[in-house]
Amino acid sequence: MPKETCLHRLLVILPTLNGGGAEKATLTLIGGLNPEEFQVTLFVVKTQGAYWSEIPTGVKVETAIAAGKRILPCLPRILSRLATLAREADLVVGGQELTATYLALTAAKVARRPVVGIIHTDLEQFLPTSSRFDPILLRLLYPMLDRNIAVSRGTASALCRLVPQMEGRTIVLGNPLDLGLIKQRSVEGAPADAPRRYILGMGRLSQEKGFDLLLRAYGILVREGIEQDLVILGEGPERQLLLSLAKTLGIADRVHLPGFAANPYGWLKTAELFVLPSRFEGFGLVLVEVMAVGTPVVAVDALGGGPREILADGDCGTLVPRGDVDALAREMRRLLDNSDLAEDFVRRGQIQSQNYDVSVVIPAYEKLFKQVIPW
């Protein structure tokens, strides 16, 4: 007789399905869990975001409020529904730091269920830009987690400095990526209207992502006669500021902001160079994607430590000091001009990327979830 497998029911909470790395990683995680052992309900607070079509088959989806609505006025209704769903679950998971984890904790405590949080960013850098209540709620609520997952050593260290009680209760597990699917989707290549030769950046168009630094570095290269255009994929609040800066720098005709790309992997594969200019970065999911498809990388050595960790201290791509635009321009030019160096980084990067494949990472998440569930 085959051994009977226990089905663990997970309730996973996200605020939205916006086009960010945390949302993408969470969808990859729940889609990769063994369906013979885990049954997932995904609760998305707001019906907004670009990743609704990416929800894995077999995942039950619940929502609470429409896109654009504020959470606080609807909080009693949200918590009531979450408490009901939590009673039907064996484990509640806050798929993102702060709001999602606050909701997960509240619902789990009401339903008397274990709860796990996941942190994707450097909270020391992020908190000054968030709600004034977050520092209080973080210190009050996070010690009530049964376990916390940080996606890099830097994010774990930042949390433990802010909430010392989390020392010893936080485990580092990288974000999972389906590298086989990424490589398959990259075969499509860039769209027909893409520049013939280009340098690529990708991420939310926001201050912490540092695209203003990339524009200034690219401006230096344009003055030196570089042939490649610059493409930045993504959307966000700084779109107009970046367009204005490009105009001020005299490079507006060479800079392209095509917006969010549902399939960015063709763009990644056909770029001559990828640049991650982030001021702080808890992980840097796109770096793994870029390494997997075989494109050389220049990254700022961002606060939070994600790029340094993923690039193995610079073994798989160039790391540039924070805030040094001239150094960023020099390293971009160095990789564009030195094909042997670029190919060496690509070779090492493709090996390094395997450490984040779903086949490696998801079993570690499954093991942790089963440890926390008390039955």
Stockholm file with secondary structure:
# STOCKHOLM 1.0

chainA/1-375         MPKETCLHRLLVILPTLNGGGAEKATLTLIGGLNPEEFQVTLFVVKTQGAYWSEIPTGVKVETAIAAGKRILPCLPRILSRLATLAREADLVVGGQELTATYLALTAAKVARRPVVGIIHTDLEQFLPTSSRFDPILLRLLYPMLDRNIAVSRGTASALCRLVPQMEGRTIVLGNPLDLGLIKQRSVEGAPADAPRRYILGMGRLSQEKGFDLLLRAYGILVREGIEQDLVILGEGPERQLLLSLAKTLGIADRVHLPGFAANPYGWLKTAELFVLPSRFEGFGLVLVEVMAVGTPVVAVDALGGGPREILADGDCGTLVPRGDVDALAREMRRLLDNSDLAEDFVRRGQIQSQNYDVSVVIPAYEKLFKQVIPW
#=GR chainA/1-375 SS CCCCCCCEEEEEEESCBCSSHHHHHHHHHHHHSCTTTEEEEEEEEEECBSCGGGCCTTCEEEEEEETTCCTGGGHHHHHHHHHHHHHTCSEEEECSTTHHHHHHHHHHHHHTCCEEEEECSCHHHHGGGSCTTHHHHHHHHGGGCSEEEESSHHHHHHHHHHCGGGTTTEEECCCCBCHHHHHHHHTTCSCTTSCSSEEEEESCSSGGGCHHHHHHHHHHHHHTTCCCEEEEECCCTTHHHHHHHHHHTTCGGGEEEEECCSSCHHHHHHCSEEEECCSBCSCCHHHHHHHHHTCCEEEECCBTSHHHHHTGGGTSSEEECTTCHHHHHHHHHHHHHCHHHHHHHHHHHHHHHGGGBHHHHHHHHHHHHHHHSCC
#=GC SS_cons         CCCCCCCEEEEEEESCBCSSHHHHHHHHHHHHSCTTTEEEEEEEEEECBSCGGGCCTTCEEEEEEETTCCTGGGHHHHHHHHHHHHHTCSEEEECSTTHHHHHHHHHHHHHTCCEEEEECSCHHHHGGGSCTTHHHHHHHHGGGCSEEEESSHHHHHHHHHHCGGGTTTEEECCCCBCHHHHHHHHTTCSCTTSCSSEEEEESCSSGGGCHHHHHHHHHHHHHTTCCCEEEEECCCTTHHHHHHHHHHTTCGGGEEEEECCSSCHHHHHHCSEEEECCSBCSCCHHHHHHHHHTCCEEEECCBTSHHHHHTGGGTSSEEECTTCHHHHHHHHHHHHHCHHHHHHHHHHHHHHHGGGBHHHHHHHHHHHHHHHSCC
//
